[in-house]
């Protein structure tokens, strides 16, 4: 039997603004096109955020991100607080100016690091103490400190401190983490962030759909401007991720933006969009690019394989990105095999462009009322095709 969830948290004294509006819905699914207002532009959703953990998308210039259609980039407030330090970023005019990015910025809080850096942290109800993986120094983070730090960074969308647990956690551990996350969310919501910034709530609850629904309802009472869903794609089976994500999306306020954190494969993004999610981020396109794996509409391509050594064709004949317009598989394979820096850069650039094109096509299909059939066909085809 699932552990009980506490009563809904108290809402802030003043209603929080709703910067998101649904503008079109797909008749065959829960997919929708939306517009998220930020101080650095309107985000047309569904949208994918390239990951710039330490203030940079590895190997890609900000101008290239803008050219491919990226609207918002994700950075990590925990890592930036260690290096170069929030004081440094603030002193040079904020994170936008620091990294040379004029679009919108979202920062994660460090909740994922509570799980990924578990040997280096001590957690209690007041907050979490980390021992820096860089120099061993200690940093104590409270929900208030985390939100205030993101305000100082000058970002557009902020995430509260939450406790992310491994997928193998037992019911008791999930219950404790959920209680803390709820209390931290309420404390975070009381911090003034300014009218031009948006603090989202983060739904947790492990892999228990009952807890997920209950936590979504609890956070909805706080009236956050948007809601993120964390703690998924952390090692569980894909089908489990789909099931819990669908349950959680259905429990979230339909008029608020929904952000599914840390996912995923292109075909899975299509499925999540059909559930009603609006925002995504993941390291897959950049990390895979650095390792020589490229995403295409025909499946994943391991460009290091010898079969590509004399292949004069582009990575993807249907892709309009600069890499596919200019370079052959043979050249990309040569770069990857030689360990040339340009190989990783070009593969990363293509992958990020592919993810942005995926979002563009998804928005167009939703607008045309054809998303459900199109997405199912595309997702099934990508799953069925082996690496080429």
C-alpha positions, 0 to 999 in steps of 0.5 A: 500500500502506498504511503499517504501524502500530507494535505495540500500545502497552503497557497501563497498570499497572492495568486501567481501569474499564468505566463502560459497559454494553450493556443491549439490542441490536437483532436486525437491526443492531449498534445497542444501548442502553447506560448510561454511568456518570458522576459527574453522572448515567447517560447512556442511549445512544444519546445526542447531546451539544449543543456548548458549545465555550466553555462555552455552547450558543449561545442556549440556557439550561442549564435548557432543555437539561435540559428537552429531555432532553440528558444530556451537553454537549460543551465544548472544553478548548483554547478554554477554556484561552485564554478565560477560562483554566483557572485562572479556571474552576477558581477558581470551582468547575469547569466545571459550576458555571461554566456552570450545567450539572448534567449530565455534561460531555465536553471535546475536547482540541484535536486538531481544532484541530491541523487547523482552526488549522493556520496557527497551530500548530507540531507535533512529537512532544513536543506542539503549540505554538499561537499564540492567535487572540485575542492572538497569545500562545503556548501549548505543549500536551503530552498530559499538560498537556491531560489535567491541564487537563481534570481541573482543569476537573472534567469527566466524560469527557476526550479525549486530545490527538490529531492530526487530519489533513485528508481529502486528506492523503497516506499519509505524513502520515497515518502520521506523525499516527497514530504521534504519536496512538498515542504521545500516547494512551499518555502520556495514559493514564498521567495520573491522572484519578481514579476518577470521570472517564473518559479515552477513546482516539481512533481516527485513521487518515485514510480508510484502513480498514486503518489504522483497524482497526489503530489501534483494535486498538492503542488497545484494548490500552491498555484505555481506558474508552471509545473515540472515533472522530475525523478523519471528516466533515472534507470527505470524501464521505458514503459514505466517512464511512459506510464508514470509520465502519462499519469502525472500529466493528466493530474496537472493543471491543464492551463499551466505549462508542463515540463518533463525533466531530463528526457529523452529519445526522439521517439519518446519525446513524441509520445510525451508530447501526445500526453500533453507535455510542453517543455523538455531537456536532455543531454542525449543529443550532445553526449551522443554527438560527442561519442559519434552517435547521430540521430536521424529520421531513419534511426541512430547512426554510429558514424564511427562504423567502417561502413561509412568510410566511403559513404558520400551521402549526408547523415540524413538526406531529409535534414536541412542542417548545415552539417547535412548540407555540407559534409558526407558520412565519410568525412564525419567518420574520418573526423570521429576516427581521428579524434578530431574536435570538429567531429564531435562539434559537427555531430552535436550540431546535427543532433541539436538541429534534429531535436529542434526540427522534431519540435517544429514538425510536432508543432506543425502537426498539432496545428494541422490536427494530425499529430496523433497519427503522425507521432505514432507512425514516426515513434514506432518507425524510429523504435523499429529501425536498428542503428545504421 
